[in-house]
């Protein structure tokens, strides 16, 4: 068993499957999720944003896996049924696919797209926005330009990107 540490997080990889001359095995999951087609290099950012580090189950991150469409991709496997914030996931990487696994079988595949609205995922940077004064007010952004992935604050219309 190998142990890999990144940012204080312990990842265990067992020897079993040959990848690049090394044997590796990431166990299949019985019930949970496989977040697939993550842009290469974004898995840790998604892992932290979704709070997966607080789970008491196995979470596997596979970085730079081969992809026929993009060359490389990341994958996250979660061995537990949890509430996934699909809006946050879609905002962070709108090309991901979420596979729902039950009894070792993929029962549903969800293609994630940019959400029409995000709530408390990002903060408005406009110092004059009401959200900078009213701290209990939700940070709400509306998708105004899907082609360019532009969101605007619901209250002051400041662009997020």
Residue pairs with C-beta under 8 A, 6 or more apart in sequence:
1 12
1 13
1 14
1 15
2 12
2 13
2 14
2 15
3 10
3 11
3 12
3 13
4 10
4 11
4 12
4 13
5 11
6 44
7 44
9 47
9 53
11 60
11 61
13 24
13 25
13 26
14 24
14 25
14 27
15 22
15 23
15 24
15 25
16 23
16 24
16 25
17 23
17 24
17 25
18 24
26 60
26 62
26 77
27 58
27 60
27 79
28 104
29 58
29 77
29 78
29 79
29 101
29 104
30 79
30 101
30 103
30 104
31 79
31 80
31 81
31 101
31 102
31 103
32 57
32 77
32 78
32 79
32 80
32 81
32 82
32 101
33 76
33 77
33 78
33 81
33 82
33 84
33 98
33 99
33 100
33 101
34 75
34 76
34 77
34 78
34 98
34 99
34 101
34 106
35 46
35 75
35 76
35 77
35 78
35 84
35 89
35 96
35 97
35 98
35 99
36 73
36 75
36 96
36 97
36 98
36 99
37 67
37 69
37 70
37 73
37 95
37 96
37 97
38 46
38 73
38 74
38 75
38 76
38 93
38 96
39 70
39 73
39 74
39 93
39 95
40 63
40 64
40 70
40 71
40 72
40 73
40 74
41 63
41 64
41 74
42 74
42 92
42 93
43 61
43 62
43 63
43 74
43 75
43 76
44 61
45 92
46 76
46 89
46 92
46 93
47 53
47 59
47 61
47 76
49 88
49 92
50 84
50 85
50 88
50 89
52 59
52 76
52 78
55 78
55 80
55 82
57 78
57 79
57 80
58 77
58 78
58 79
58 80
59 76
59 77
59 78
59 79
60 75
60 76
60 77
61 74
61 75
61 76
62 74
62 75
62 76
62 77
63 74
64 72
64 73
64 74
65 72
65 73
65 74
65 75
66 72
66 73
67 73
84 98
85 121
86 98
86 110
86 112
86 115
87 115
87 117
87 118
87 119
87 121
88 118
88 121
89 96
89 98
89 112
90 96
90 112
90 113
90 114
90 115
91 114
91 115
91 118
91 121
91 122
91 151
93 112
94 112
94 113
94 114
94 149
95 112
96 112
97 109
97 110
97 111
97 112
98 109
98 110
98 112
99 106
99 108
99 109
99 110
100 106
100 107
100 108
100 109
100 110
101 107
114 143
114 146
114 149
115 143
116 142
116 143
117 140
117 141
117 142
117 143
118 140
118 141
118 151
119 138
119 139
119 140
120 138
120 139
121 139
121 141
122 139
122 141
122 151
122 160
123 131
123 139
124 131
124 132
124 139
124 141
124 153
124 155
124 156
124 158
124 160
125 158
126 132
126 153
126 156
126 158
128 156
129 153
129 155
129 156
129 158
130 137
130 155
130 156
131 137
131 138
131 139
131 153
131 155
137 155
139 153
140 153
140 154
140 155
141 151
141 152
141 153
141 154
141 160
142 151
142 152
142 154
143 149
143 150
143 151
144 150
144 151
144 152
148 161
149 161
150 159
150 160
150 161
151 159
151 160
151 161
152 158
152 159
152 160
153 160
